[in-house]
């Protein structure tokens, strides 16, 4: 379901397993960049799954995992659990529902909310704490009406001082559902509100579907068309989103085929298919650019089959570190493997809302023999949760190393 890294070698994986209550979380850890994994004691909580039959207001549901240090980690979404011993034990932390949470440089930033139905979470508040502490202080209360139509929020942290908070609109909601980006360059002391950079009107109208950042003020957004005939493109900025370079089209990108983005550096970008629901075959895509979006190469253009009745597709893009440029893994021991995508309903990419609404699952992938990441870029993708957005519950089998 999700992956989190504190270094190029140390990471944790969250999975869902059948249990008497339906689906329960399982956590495994790696100390060698994902080559081997050790199952940890079963953590508390329930996984809601695609069917949505679990009432997460009545039971403690979790859907994501983040570690701030080798010892301190968090299971959340919307309940919150904390570990202080590397995931061997967990305790419930008193908290309002948690929508997003990201650590960086010994601090943790989260988004909490009062209730759902606006259409997404209502009355969002951004809070910060020192890793391991149970005391949170408020950085920002999202002004009422400023995120109208916002169905999902994300925290992106390319470093300790810069924080981005994109609130994604409902892409099925029509006009007035654009994304809003809140930005802080001083660790949350002050904030600026940025409008959706994708913009446009009529048949050329686009919405921000994902945001990724890298050090040095670099920012990238993935722009999806509202029309069936529009094209997908990427916008990049070198000044924290104050200005934007010309659009960089992604070949073959349509309204639903791509919706995720990650950045290893200003030159290295990855876009991928977002949430897919249903049963039957579909084509999963992962495109890589080594020149800031001018040219793209297909890393995973392969058919897969989805299976109804399991946790929904993911909400995290993550790079698994490995030797000699890294390798793709499934979060299990042994070589890269291919696993089934999961979902329910009609077999198609999500057409409404935003992938972040779906319960997260992670695929980790790197193109074999092309556009490889150097050590610095691997550290950026493994340590900075900013590039982490959304990827499928497909683990693609990649050859070459």
N, C-alpha and C positions, 0 to 999 in steps of 0.2 A: 504493500500500500504506500509506503513512504520510506525515504532514506534520509539520514542526517550524518554529517561528517564534522569532526573537529580538527582533522589533519588529513593528509593524503593517504594515510594508512588506517586511521581509527574511525570507525563508523558503526551505525546501528540501522537495522531494518525493522520496519513494522509490517506485519502481515495479519490477515484475517483467517481464522480457522473455525470450522464448525464446532459448536458446543451445545450444551443443553439449552442455553438461552438463545441460540440462533447462531450468531457469529461472534467470536471472542478474539481480542488482540493477542498476538504473539510477537515477541521481540527477540532478535538475534544480533550478535555483535561480531565485528571483525577487527583484527589488529594488523592485517596484512593487505590492506587495500581491496578487500573483497574476494580474495582467492579462497579463503576458508571462513566459515561462519560458525559461531557457537550459540546454541539456543540458550536464552536466559529464562529464569523462572517466569511462569505465566503472570502477566500483569493484570491489574483490575480493569474493569470497564467493559463496554459492549460496543460492537461495531453495528451501525444501523443497517448497512447494506442497501442495495438498489431498491428493494421493495418498499422501504420506508415504513415498515410496520412497527418499528420500535419507537416508542415515545421518549425522545431524548430529554424532554422536560421532566420526566418521571424517573428515568434511569440515567446512569452516568455513561454517556456515549463518548468515544474518542475516535479520531480519524487521522491524526497526524502526530509526528514525533520530531522533536528537536533536542539536540544536546548543545549546551553552552561550553562545557568543559568535559574532560574525560570522566568526571563523576556526576555532574549536575545535568539532568535532562528533564524533559517535559513531554507528557502525553496529553493531548488536548483535542478539542473540537467536537462538541462545545464544553464538555467537562474539562477539568484541569487536574492532572496528577503530576507529582514531582518525585524524582529520584535523586539521592545524594550519594549513591554507591555504584554508579555506572549501569543502572538498570536492573540490579538484582532485587531491590525492593522499591515499592512506590507508595506514596501517601497522597490522599486526596487533599488538594489545596483549596481553601475557601475562595470562591471567585464567581463573578458574573460569567455568563457564557462567553467562551473564548472563540473568536473567529479566526484570528491569525496570530502567530507568535514567531519571532526571529531573534536569535542571539547574535552578538558581535562584540568582540573585544571585552568580554567579561560583563556585559550588560545584556538585558533581555527587554525587547519591546513587544507589546502585545496589543491587539484590538479586542475589546470586550463590548458587549451590547446588552440592552435591557430585555428585549423580546424580539420576535420575528414578526414579519407581516407587512413590511414597508416598501416593496415586497420582500426585500431581504431583511437582514438584521436592522433593528431600530436603535436610535440613540447611541451611536458608536462613540467609544472613548479610547484614546491611545494612551497606554501607560508604560512605565519603565521600572525596572528593578535591577539590582545587582544579582548576578547569577547565584542562585542558592538562597537568596533572601525571600521571605514571604511578604515583604512590605513593598507595595507598588505605589508610585506617585504618578499623577496625571500630567501628560505632556500636551494633550490636545483633546478637546471635546468637539466632535464634528458638528459644525453649526447646523441647526435644523433647516432642512430644505436644500442644503448645499450638495447633498448626495442623493437627491430625489431620483428614484428608480435604481439606486445602487443595490445590486443583488449580491455582490461579493467584494470584500476588501482584501488587500494583500499588503504585507510589510516587506519592503525591499531595502536591504542595508549593504551597500558596497564597501562600507567601512564604519568606524565607530562614530563619526560625526554626521554623516549624510544619511538621511532617512527619507524614503519615498513611501507614500501611502496611496496607491491607486484604488479607487472605488469604481468598480466596473458596472456599467449600466446593463439593463436587460436588452440584449440585441434583438429580441422579438417585440420589444415595447414601442418601437417607432420613435418619432421625434421626441426630444426631451429626455432620452435615456442614455445620453453620452456619458463617457467615463469622466471622472474628476480625479486629478492627481494633487495630493498635498505633499509639499516638499519642505524639508528642514535641512539646513546646512550647518547647524550648530548644536547637534545632538538633541533636538526637540525643543529648544528654548523659544525659537520663533519659527513660524510656518508661512509658506506662500501657497496660494491656490492656483493651480495651472488648469487650463481648459484642455479638453480632449484634443491632442495635436493632430489626430487623423482627419477629423472634420469633413468638409465637403458638403454638397447639396445634391438633392435629387438622385439620379442614377449614379452619381459619383460620391455619394455619402458613405463614409467609412467610420468605424468605431474601433477604439483601442481594445484589443482582446488580451494583450499580455504586455508586461513591462519587464525589462532586464537592465541591470546596471553593472558597470565595472569601474575600478578606481580612476581618478583623474577627471571626473566630471562626465564620463561617458554614460549615455543613456540610450536605450533602444526600445521602440514600441512596435508591436505587430498590429497592422491595420487591416481589418476585415471589412469587405463590402456588405452593405445592407441588401443590395440587389443580387439576384442569382447570376447576373452576367458580369458583375464587377470583379476586379482583380485584387489579390492580396499584395500588400507591399510592406516594407519596413522603413521606418523613419529613425534616424540617429541624431544625437546631439552630443556636443563636446563641452557644453556649458551648463550641465545639470538640467537641461530641458528649457532653458531660456530662449533658445533658437534651435531650428531644426534644418538638417540638410535635405536635399531633394529626395523624393521617394525612391526606394530601391525595390522594384518588382520582384516577387518570388515566382518563378515559372511554374505554371500549373496550379497556383494557389487560387482557391475559390472561396465562396462564402462559408463553406463548412469543412474544407479539406485540411486546413491548417489553422491552428489557434494558439500555439504555444511558442515561447521564445526564451532563449538563454544567451548570455554573453560571457565568454571567457576573457575577452579583452576587446578593445575598440575594433580590432580587425576580425575577431573570431565570433561568429554568430551561428546559432542553431535555431531552426524553427521545426515544429512537428505537429502532427495531428493531435487534436484535442479529444475530449470525451466522446466515446462512441457507445451507443446503447443498442441492444437487440441481440438476435441470434442469427448466425449465418456468416458468410464470408464478407470481409471488407478489406480495403487496402490501407495499410498504415504507412505514413510517410515521415521521414526525418531528413531535412535538408541542411547542409552545412555550407557556410561561406567563410573563406579565409581572407577576404578583402573588404570587409565592412558592408557586404550585401551587393556588391557589383556583380559577382558571379556566384552561382550556387551549384552544389553537387549533391546527388541523392545518396544518403547513407543507408536508409532502410526503405526501399520501395518494394514491399513484400505483402502478399495477401495473408490475412489471418482470419480466424473464425472466432466469433464471440458467443458466449454461453449465457443464457438468461439466468437470473436468480442469484447473482453473486454481488459483492460490493461493486459499486460503480467505478468507472474509470478515474484516473488519477488527477491530482492537482499539484504535481511537483516535477520540475525538471531537475535532474541531478546527474552529475558526472561521477562515475565511479573511478577513483584513482587506481592506477596500476603501474606496473613497471613498463619501461620502454614505450611510454606514451599512453599507457592505460589499455583497458579492455572492457568489453561490455559483460556485465554479469546479471544474473537474475535475482540476486539476494540469497542464493543458495550456494552450498559448497560445490566445488567442481568447476568444469568449464562452462562457458556461456550456454544457455539453453533457451529453447523456445517454449513459451507458455501461452495459454489461451487468454484472449481478452474477455472481459466479463461485462455483462449489462443485461438489460431487459427491454421489452418493447420492440419497436421497429429498429432494424439494424441500420443505423445511419449516425453520422456525427451529430452531436447535439445542435439543435436548431434554435433553441431559445435560451434565454438566461446567459449564464457564463459557466465555463468548466469548473471554476472554483466552487460552485455549488455542489458539485459531485464529490463523493468521498474520495480522498486522494489515493492513488496508487502510482508507483514509480516504475518507469523503465529507465535503465541506464544504458547509454549507447554511445559509441564513438565510431566514426567511419573507419573501416579497415583500410590502411594504406593511403589515406588521403586526409588532408586538412587536419592533421593530428595536432593536439595541444601540447605546448611545451610545459615544463614543470611549473612555471609561474602561473600559466593559464589554468593548469589542473588545480593548483591551490586556490585560485579564484573561484572556480566552480565548486570545489569541495568544501571550502571554508565559508564563502560568502553565500548566504541564503538569498541574496537579492536576485540572482538569476533564476532562482527556483520558482517555477510557476506550475505548469501542469503537463503531465504526460500520461500515456495510456497504460493500462494493465496488460500490456504486451511486453514480453521480454524477447527481443529480437536476437536471433542467433547470428553472430558476426564471426567471420573467419579472418584470419590474419592477426598478427600482434606486433 
